[in-house]
Amino acid sequence: MLFAFIGCSCTGKSLAAETFQKSSHAAVYTGKDYLKLAKSPSQAKSLFEKQLQEAVSSNELTIFVISEMEEVNMLPEGAKKVLFTADLETIKSRFAVRMHGNLPAPVGAMLERKAHLFLDGTYDLTVHSDTSTPEEICASIRQVLLS
């Protein structure tokens, strides 16, 4: 089974994936992790897309954490898509923590541009990490997507 956790930076995707992994022993891939599969990027991408296709029909859970639109385009038919959202101010404050408390204006502007990047897609579930803990998000995913 393949789950795609999709959203812009700092919406809680990775934390939810880690939380989910602890209880389900899922394989988790983030961003361009797949580039490690081969020396050439195009070969690595091809191998990873095949791996994702196989994950759809597998009994083992695979989670692909996605923060770029080009990665969404790699998803095969049958992947369960979960959109992660958060308020823009929450995203900015979380990102500032990553940058040791400082959020330069260009980074803030980039976050503003990317905040709506995934909102036009079709998803099996949408979660809002401002109002739910990672454990609650994982429980929602299990309830909606595993039942």
Helices and strands as residue ranges (DSSP letters): E 2-6, H 13-24, E 27-30, G 33-37, H 41-56, E 62-66, H 69-72, E 80-85, H 88-98, H 105-114, E 125-128, H 134-145
